[in-house]
Each structure stands twice: as C-alpha cells, then as structure tokens.
Amino acid sequence: MSILVWAEHDNAALKDATLGAVTAAGKLGEVHLLVAGAGVDGVAAQAAQVAGVAKVLVADDAAYGAALPENVAPLIVGLMAGYDAFVAPATTTGKNIAPRVAACLDVAQISDILSVEGPKTFTRPIYAGNAIATVESSDAKLVITARGTAFAKAEATGGSAAIEAVATTGDAGLSSFVGAELAKSERPELTSAKVIVSGGRALKDAETFAATILPLADKLGAAVGASRAAVDAGYVPNDYQVGQTGKIVAPEVYVAVGISGAIQHLAGMKDSKTIIAINKDEDAPIFQVADYGLVADLFSAVPELTGKL
Amino acid sequence: MKIVVPVKRVLDYNVKPRVKADGTGVDLANVKMSMNPFDEIAVEEAIRLKEKGAAGEIVVVSVGPQKAQETLRTALAMGADRAILVQTDDVVEPLAVAKLLKAIVEAEAPGLVLLGKQAIDDDSNQTGQMLAALTGRPQGTFASKVEVDGDFVNVTREVDGGLETVRLALPAIVTTDLRLNEPRYASLPNIMKAKSKKLETKSPADYGVDITPRLTVLKVTEPAQRSAGVKLADVDALVGKLKELGVGA
C-alpha cells in the first residue's frame, strides 16, 4: 500500500503532530508526505529528513498558505488516484480537511484512530473515550485521522526522502483567510510537552490563574493547560483547553490543580503517564485517576510547592 | 436567508456510557437521550441570527429513529420554524447523513447550514465537512463567532494555536464549537406552540440515498481503566515524588 500523509506546518517549520501520523501510516505501507503551503521549501527539506518517509510531495501555492480546505481538498483528491490511503494528524487542520477529502472520494472517514489492527481495521474512541470501537472499512481507499498521543513520534531526522513538486490546483474562490490570533508562548506546546500543569475553575479568575499556575509551570518547565470550566470562565484562552473537545494530551507528568475531573476533562488527559492532582475536595473524581493526590487548599499548597522545588 | 440546522439525538451528556456485556456497542436502552449539545448551540445561533434580522426561516432536520421527533420538537420549542425527520432505525454513518442533507439542501436552498462540529456519541467530527464537499460549498468549522456580511459569512474558528477567521461565500456550511453561545431553555408556552409546528417525516429512499454503512464495528470495549493511586500527606511528599519522576529537581 502507498499512503499519503498530510504534513502539518506553519509554512516555516514542520509541526510535531506530523510525526505521529507518519508512524500510524507506516503501519499500513509506504509513506509519502504532502507539504502543501506557501513558500514551503524549508518545510519540505525538514519533511525529507523524517525517518520512514519515502517521498515528499510539495505543492507550493499562495492558495495553500492557510490550509483552506476548499483549496487543499481538490489537490489531495487528485493525488489520491495514486494512493491507497490518506492519513492526517487529528489536529484542527487535519479534522477540517480529511472529511472533505473523504466525501469527495465517496469513502467513510475513520476518525481519531488509536491503533492499526490490520490493513483495514483500526481502533478509535467513541463516547469521549468511554468506549473503544474496533472498526473495519469496506472502502477501496482509506481516509484516516490519527490521534497524536496514540502513536510514537517518528524520528525527525535520519531520513533522506526525495522531494518532488506536484501540480497545484489553485484557489477555488469560495473562501479566504482573514487573520489569526495565535497564542505566542515561550512554553512548550501542550500536545508535545513532557510536563503539563493545568488549572480548573477553583483558580477564581484570570489574575489568580496566572499568579498561581504559571510560577509552578516555570519551575517544572511545563506547558499550561486548563479545564473547560476555566476556559469558559475566561481565565485563559480556548487553546489551553484539555479535554474531549479541546486538546488530547499524554505527557510524562500531568499536574491537575483545582480540577474536579469531569468526564470530558479526563477524556483529554487520562493517558498521561503520571497524574498528580491537587484539590481540596477529597471526593473529587480526579483522585480516581491520579497516581498521586494531595488533598489541600491549592492557594497555600501550590505556592509552597513552587517555593520548595 | 433560510437556515437549515441538522440535529442528532444522542445519549444525554450527563449519562455515563456503559459498554454492553456482549461487546456490540453502548447500552442505549432506558437511558436519557437528548439533543447533541453542539447541535443545540447551532439551533441557538440560527435563532439569534433570525432575531438580528440576518435570517428568515429556520428548518431543523434529523436523521434517525422515530424518537428523534422529540429532538426536533425541542428545536422547534427553542424557536425553529419547521422540521424534517428522515426516519430510519439503521446505523447511519456521517457520509450517509451528509448525502441525505445534500438532498435536503438542494430542495430547501438555504443560505447557511449550521450544525454541531461533532456528535458526542461517535465523536466523528465529519458531517459538516462532508456536506460542504458534496455541495461544493465552503466550510467554517469549529466556530466561536459567526457574522453574516452581505453575501459572505465571517467565521472565527477555534484552532489548535488559538483563533483564526475565514471569510466564506454564501451559501456556506458552519459547524459550531462550545463557546459560540449558550443555548436558551424553551419556555412552556413555546413548548406548547412547538407541538403545532410542521414536522414532516421522510425516508432515506425518498431522497434516493443508499445509507449502507461502510464501516463494520467488530467490537466495542471498555477503555483500560486507571486505578486510583496514593494520597500524599503534604507538599513535602509531593516534592519528593516530583523529584523521583525527574521533574522540577
């Protein structure tokens, strides 16, 4: 089988999310990475070094700069004549593009796979991860999104794939990119961080969240996350949200501060290697999944912890 | 401008799903079912657009069993005008739903289709994007803000890095994220009024759509469970554990 994999990037650098998708696709067959974007020579050079990639296809066109699905789906659909499967990382970009490709190819998409069980058989979470379905596709071609935390990252270097330019399909004229407000942070990215400190509703307000959580995260070299309740209350922006509908994370260490552990939050972090919970309610559901729990008032415990590290 | 809002009847989000002992799926017998929360947000957004004068008629559509009528009545009680149930007891995958919706969109010619970004049962996150593909129209997924501007709609989307805004030519498909709005509760008079609103029942065959599933579910299992660990006595004990884990040392 030959597999076309969507390379996630910001036109300047290849994103880590690509590497898990390469691993997932590698279980199916020969992996070709598609770098579609605007001014992406640098990204293509990086993509060519990813271990396990046989070929890099480059589609360089201003119309692909913002990865608008109206523009990139026709490109992918055209290329799929030569491939058996399309795999995208289950990022907001991958989730936006892959179903559009699947419908154009008249195949069912298999979303958010956790494992490859056979050439057409996969496991995937349903009901916010409260159940795992094993599904088999009957379609001639496969369209898949792969959950990043479920697959080891392919090595970013060591490969030497050939780079080949492909014909571009231009602007479909249906949509345009207006702008973005992207969080800039010196901290590690949530989805690839080794350590995450997350705060919940108990943090009271944006100032208290920042004053309590950030110093601890700094000490631990951690990314900062939040529960849906904290995001809805406006303590932090939406891109901090860990959970079923936010980001799915699986760091080495996850520190949950003032998070009760709603089912939707647990769905986003329960695959973390070690979970630490600090909460004053000893009956909070978070303690049922935590490896280490500290029943304490976070407003005294967290500063004390930060001070002692 | 007419708005079509597809809605799905799903296990209520407060109910903990239980995997059936025979591994064929999740037990839905005698449990509370409700409108998919993301779809509720879509209904609310359509009503707000209508209240602002940006939209005319709101048509809600569901594909599912006869009981999905209840879900449609809920949407009518919130403020939608008319409902269509494409009735089937079969498993309907997102691709088949998108094909049925395409037929309805062709008949109704809405300016906007608003729907939830995913259903909380199968978590597929596909139907809106597939409908956009099949109708050849633009898509604004994971919306946290929707502004109709003449022949265009500006959609602010929740993306991994933060927010981004796209401008789409109407007609367009928009899928809703959590922070777009907070859906209203239907008032009792509106619940009564909804009973007399028109609800039309159709079948997939009426639209000439083959809904045969493409995926076979081989089994459904419980996820690996984590067991509760230990409670630590104080902050010093936690500092010790963090050092053992090699962080913060």
Interface residues (C-beta under 8 A of the other chain):
Chain A: A66 L68 P69 E70 A73 T91 T92 T93 K95 N96 I97 A98 P99 R100 V101 A102 A103 C104 D106 V107 A108 Q109 I110 S111 D112 T121 P125 I126 Y127 A128 G129 N130 A131 I132 A133 T134 V135 E136 S137 S138 D139 G173 L174 S175 S176 F177 V178 G179 A180 E181 L182 A183 T191 K194 V195 K219 L220 G221 A222 R228 V231 D232 P237 N238 D239 Q244 T245 K247 E252 V253 I263 K270 T274 I275 I276 I278 E282 F287 Q288 V289 A290 D291 Y292 G293 L294 V295 A296 A301 E304 L305 K308 L309
Chain B: L11 K16 P17 V19 V26 E93 P94 L95 A98 K117 Q118 I120 D121 D122 D123 S124 N125 Q126 T127 G128 Q129 M130 L131 A132 A133 L134 R137 P138 Q139 T141 F142 S144 N154 R157 E158 V159 D160 G161 G162 L163 E164 T165 V166 R167 L168 A169 D177 L178 R179 P213 R214 L215 T216 V217 L218 K219 V220 T221 E222 P223 R226 A228 G229 V230 K231 L232 D234 V235 D236 A237 L238 V239 K241 L242 L245 V247 G248 A249
